[in-house]
Amino acid sequence: MARSNAEPILSVRNLQTVFYTEHETIRAVDNISFDVNRGETVGIVGESGSGKSVTARSIMGMIESPGRILEGSSIEFEGRELTELTNEEYRSVRGSGIGMVFQDPRNSLNPVYTIGNQIKESLNVNRGITGAEATREAISLLESVGIPDAERRLSEYPHEFSGGMNQRAVIAMMLACEPEFLIVDEPTTALDVTIQAQILDLLKELQEERNLSILFITHDMGVIADISDRVNVMYAGQIVEKAPVESLFANPQHPYTEALIETIPGEETREEGLRTIEGEVPTPNEPATYCRFAPRCPKAFDACETNPPANVPVGEGDEHFAACLLYPEGLSEAERLERHREHQPRTGIDSGGADE
């Protein structure tokens, strides 16, 4: 894992991304805040439907109707407020500033063009490199992501590459843009365990060589433990716990985080069976007037059904936060509830959004 320079390259504050439908408003991302410092990897982890990928697309400016990022949300990249950019201005940020590697490389590669053509197109559009120079640079990029016989591979098509090699080719295309910040969305989901490890090692090497900042999105707690410096745990559109990776795994505070960690297969799994979390992630289609995890939480109590938790400091130090009414420890229930009311973020959702 990279060492952070403790200087945010990305700051997300009170991000709210909603989708208006005929019958309801889906609060896919509901008031989340986090930073990514230069040269570090920050993880976002949670079950499917937690809002992880919508967070990534919000940062990339890829939310389309009926979705919208609400007023009051802030996404700052290198001090520039991205939510105020036009579509044309956003194009200058994508690729050369922020690159994104999607879950399925087949969605990022055109099946009718060779791998070489697609990398060279990226070099042309983003860096103005053409001709023999583009070919040399494309070969160098494929070599940098560990593809052997790179010169010959340039003339091959995506269907001639394995899944792992296609993912490496997509990473090479992103590197062609020379981004400073990389969003990696479930890049190892469709790969076997051995190839997963190779892709993770590749990302670490590239980060070290290029001082990349990475936002790594996954549902796999084992992968998060391996790749991240700091972790944000998402549930139903909200961040329910955030901490340095060592602190999160050594001393998880939110019941949801505890449950996720317990689902990681271990030696005891053979005897006791794999732990599961009963129920499903709810669709966040109403304001957070309660704890959204309460219906599945073994530690829930009456107040959880009528009071929304805010992220409050937990554990030692000032880097570990959890959105759970069990905290801060040492206070009475009434004092804890008051503390959470004081920390509630401002909401920008209005009642007439479905018709706007």
NORBELSUL-V978893 format. One record per run of one state. SS is the DSSP state (H for helix, E for strand, L for the rest). FROM is the first residue (numbers start at 0). LEN is the number of residues. Records with the same first field share a line. If there is no record, write none. Layout:
SS->FROM-LEN + FROM-LEN
//
This chain:
L->0-7 + 20-4 + 37-3 + 45-6 + 59-7 + 69-4 + 77-2 + 84-2 + 91-2 + 94-3 + 101-3 + 107-6 + 127-3 + 144-5 + 153-3 + 160-2 + 176-4 + 185-7 + 210-2 + 218-2 + 227-2 + 235-2 + 250-4 + 262-6 + 272-21 + 296-5 + 305-6 + 313-7 + 322-10 + 342-10 + 355-1
E->7-13 + 24-13 + 40-5 + 66-3 + 73-4 + 79-2 + 93-1 + 97-4 + 113-1 + 156-1 + 180-5 + 212-6 + 229-6 + 237-7 + 311-2 + 320-2
H->51-8 + 81-3 + 86-5 + 104-3 + 114-13 + 130-14 + 149-4 + 157-3 + 162-14 + 192-18 + 220-7 + 244-6 + 254-8 + 268-4 + 293-3 + 301-4 + 332-10 + 352-3
//
